[in-house]
């Protein structure tokens, strides 16, 4: 092969690589926007519907607030797990090959995710259970380090209280219902969305362009960044960013999100105890 042809092939390969890199970048941006939209819009749609049906005074009570939380997560999960694949399959099956009107075989246009893809294969193991408290300690230490760093900025308020939708005075059945919403429903749903659905998608996208270590690092950063952003408070965002980094790491170690769910439950459980039992917050 002549030197000229080698140069031409090298340039052609470089152009193809750059094109693929741009396509991957655009897919990642769209994916992040898609997930953020699913989470935020589900909260808005469910919230406004419940306000319209129940009225403001009824909506802010504990039971409706818990129902709102559960419905919001359910809508977001249904959108990502069931509606999104149908939309993608629709575009795939109606894509034309060149000028031909023949569509791609529907069997080749499968975008559904299995339990393995979501990090839900098998059942929780003793390793998952053992990693949970270790993950909680690691996330707490990382969050403390990040908060200390962000405290240097005047706009950062480390003591700002997160608005979780419940009033500060909960007793009896109200406390139990709030516990179910914050310590059980929220961790399971958020892990399925972020460390399950989104993390798997990003890892698969980056693995075609980058070495495995960089695919992992960038995926962890983006998932954690988005997880912090959707909480819409600086101090909470920094804390949950640290939590997400650890949870993504545990998914890499175990191949599932079970340890992450348990760690998330521990973190929310400790926060719930301090806020609604001890009255500290």
Number of C-alpha atoms within 10 A of each C-alpha: 5 6 8 9 10 11 11 11 12 12 12 12 12 12 12 12 13 12 12 14 16 12 11 17 14 11 14 18 11 12 15 17 12 14 22 17 14 20 21 15 15 22 20 12 13 19 19 16 13 18 16 11 11 13 12 12 8 14 20 17 14 21 17 16 21 23 15 23 22 19 16 22 24 16 18 23 22 12 17 21 19 13 14 16 17 17 11 14 20 13 14 18 17 14 14 13 10 7 6 8 10 12 13 16 11 12 8 10 16 14 15 15 16 12 12 14 17 23 22 16 14 10 9 15 12 10 11 22 16 13 19 24 17 14 23 21 15 17 24 18 14 19 21 15 13 16 20 12 10 17 13 9 9 7 9 14 15 16 9 12 12 14 10 12 15 18 12 12 11 17 12 7 11 16 17 12 17 25 19 15 21 22 21 18 18 20 21 19 19 19 24 23 22 22 30 24 22 22 25 18 18 22 19 13 17 20 15 13 14 14 10 12 10 14 18 20 14 15 26 23 16 20 21 25 19 19 25 22 17 14 18 11 18 18 23 22 21 24 21 22 27 26 28 27 23 24 30 26 18 22 20 14 13 17 17 25 28 28 27 31 25 26 28 28 21 19 21 18 17 13 17 20 13 13 16 19 15 10 12 11 13
